[in-house]
Amino acid sequence: MQPDDVRIIRALQIAPRASFAAIATALGLAEGTVNRRYRRLRADGVIRVAGVVNPGALGQSRWLVRLRCRPGSGAAIADALARRDDVNWVALSAAGSEVTCATQSRTREQREDLLGQRLPRTAAVIDIHAFAMLRQFLGGRGHYWSALQGTLSQEEEAALGRDSPPFTESPVVAREPLRLTPEDERMLDALAADGRAGLVDLARAASLTPGRVSRRLDALLQHRAVHIDVEIAAAALGCHVRAHLWLRVHPSALKSAGRTLAREPEVVFAAAVSGPWNLHAVAHCRDLDELFEFTSERIGSLAGLQSMEVSPVLKYVKQAGTRLSGDRLVEPSSARPRRREAGSRPAGQVEAGSRGTGQRDRL
């Protein structure tokens, strides 16, 4: 990538739905240049802008799941999970025998079907460990990744403004859940396919007027029911090593440790979780030596840290709702399918053997 490519990515992190004209004015570039570079970055799988629904705003919890699989079966299970709309990201670790994923089920029935029925019945799954996300310290909006801070001047960032509220530490589940209308659902489907879709396109998808779509989208953004995420292929920025960090921190130091992690440029996600590992983070580093220095010096010196497990990622299959091919993001062929009733099977899922039934089941 060229320096202007990185500047455009940073501008999108700050204002993902800003017009090309507004970005060009803020960065001192030609509008055609911004348009052309953005489309090339998107076509090359370097970035993708997409609307991501926050299940916490709808009253549902999010879970992290670690699966230990039989040798040779991890890739198929990871692919099956990645095909589900209620699984946000999927990673393979431990030479392909461990799958880690994050669920974002929209209903309790959907969550219980996956965690309580389908995964336990899959013969290739040896162990399941599920962790409820208790408090999110970092994540949920593209601009959170501080690795790109300093790419733009303060004046350039101020000129961009923000078309959605920045991420701040908050409870995972809202005390007053928001109810989505059928029109909201159709608009969110369109945003999932393209987070920069214009108001006219969103209005057509939702069968509303552009004015009503604009007001409703603003309300959903303010209530954090949806955020416009700028997903980045980390390898394009030189980060070729990714790792999951599982930390055990003294309860009295958990909040301060989570906030410290959120300020580290290598960390792209951090949350307090249930279970013996009460703090989880995802780190992106240039190489294994940088990962070692980061975990041994800065993470190792965290106040209250009792123990830590570093699990390097072999391969990301899905991140923030976007499938990956190698190190590149894959654009969906179309807007994702209509949402299904709780407990119904998503179409086209990979089958896995079921324990004790002699039949085949789907994840």
URZI-V543969 format. One record per backbone hydrogen bond with DSSP energy under -0.5 kcal/mol. CO is the residue of the C=O (numbers start at 1). NH is the residue of the N-H. Records with the same first field share a line. If there is no record, write none. Layout:
CO=NH ; NH
This chain:
2=5 ; 6
3=7
4=8
5=9
6=10
7=11
8=12
9=13
10=14
11=15
13=143
15=18
19=23
20=24
21=25
22=26
23=27
24=28 ; 29
30=34
31=35
32=36
33=37
34=38
35=39
36=40
37=41
38=42
39=43
40=44
41=46 ; 47
42=45
45=329
46=233
48=50 ; 231
49=195
50=229
52=227
53=55
54=57 ; 58
55=58 ; 60
56=59 ; 174
57=178
62=133
63=103
64=131
65=101
66=129
67=69 ; 99
68=126 ; 127
70=73
73=77
74=78
75=79
76=80
77=81
78=82
79=83
81=84
84=87
86=88 ; 104
88=321
89=102
90=317 ; 318
91=100
92=314 ; 315
93=96 ; 98
94=97
97=69
98=93
99=67
100=91
101=65
102=88 ; 89
103=63
107=111
108=112
109=113
110=114
111=115
112=116 ; 117
113=117 ; 118
114=119
117=121
119=122
121=123 ; 355
122=125
124=70 ; 126
127=68
129=66
131=64
132=134 ; 274
134=172
135=137 ; 272
136=170
138=270
141=144
142=145
144=146
145=148
146=149
148=151
153=157
154=158
155=159
156=160
157=161
170=136
175=177
178=180
181=185
182=186
183=187
184=188
185=189
186=190
187=191
188=192
189=193
190=194
191=51
194=197
198=202
199=203
200=204
201=205
202=206
203=207 ; 208
209=213
210=214
211=215
212=216
213=217
214=218
215=219
216=220
217=221
218=222
219=223
220=225 ; 226
221=224
225=54
227=52 ; 229
228=142
229=50 ; 231
231=48
232=234
233=236 ; 237
234=237 ; 239
235=238
238=240
241=285
242=313
243=283
244=246 ; 311
245=247 ; 281
246=309
247=249 ; 279
248=306 ; 307
250=253 ; 254
251=254
253=257
254=258
255=259
256=260
257=261
258=262
259=263
260=263
261=264
264=267
266=284
269=282
270=137 ; 138
271=280
272=134 ; 135
276=278
278=273
279=247
280=271
281=245
282=268 ; 269
283=243
285=241
286=240
287=291
288=292
289=293
290=294
291=295
292=296
293=297 ; 298
294=298 ; 299
295=300
297=301
299=302
302=305
304=250
307=248
309=246 ; 311
310=312
311=244
312=94
315=92 ; 317
317=324
318=90
319=322
322=319
323=330
325=328
328=325
329=331
341=344
346=349
350=363
352=361
353=123
354=357 ; 358
359=354
361=352
